Amino acid sequence: MPPLTIAYIVRHGETEENLKMIMQGQLDTQLNETGKEQAKLVADALREVAFDKAYSSDLSRARELVEDKALRERHLGDLQGKPVGTRYAPNDPLLESHEKLGQRALAWWDRHIVAPAKSQGWDGQPIAVLLVSHGGFIGTLIKTLSNNGRASMAPGITTDKRALNASITTVEVGRAADGKIRGVVTRYADTAHLDRAEGVEVLQSNADELVRD
């Protein structure tokens, strides 16, 4: 299945809240100096890709492109702005469940990736789409696509790691033999472009992803 679309999914760079293990959720936080350097390294890694469309969460740590609230991180209710380990009420009405986050992520995917691909003809050149979002959103999107049979993992690719700051995930989307639009995850949470840079460390944890339903 030749790809009609290739989605490049990037997590935003590091924030001070990431560094201090503060749960951000949908708080509007800023990149720190490391995060800004990571953003430059991502831009350099993708410099040869001619993007046809670009979308971003409307939160400042991700925002540079076409803003979309649907790409926000999971809402963590009263936990937002508090250190990891803070106790919370499981009946917090503002706490977005993983199921709801998955539904939101899938709805965005269907609207901006699947729907255009359905009406798209093959002209030998796939459409390149850039998506900048958050670790929880990215991980949930890919796992939901995989669990629902909407995407498969390329050989050697797994989701057994977190989408770290400034990591890159790629999904090639095309028309399967049954006529349905499906994706193949060809790269997940890749940080090779960061690993090659001197003096740029990547946090291995994300406080937001430690919050259970």
Protein Blocks (a to p, Z undefined) as FASTA:
>chain_A
ZZfbdcddddddddfklmnopafklaccdddfklmmmmmmmmmmmmmpccfbdcddfbfk
lgobdcdfklpccdehjmnopaehiacdfklmklccfklmmmmmmmmmmmmmmmmmmmpc
cehiacdddddddfklmmmmmmmmmmnopaccdehiackbccdehiacdddddddfkopa
cdddfbghiaklmmmpghiacdfbdfklmpcZZ
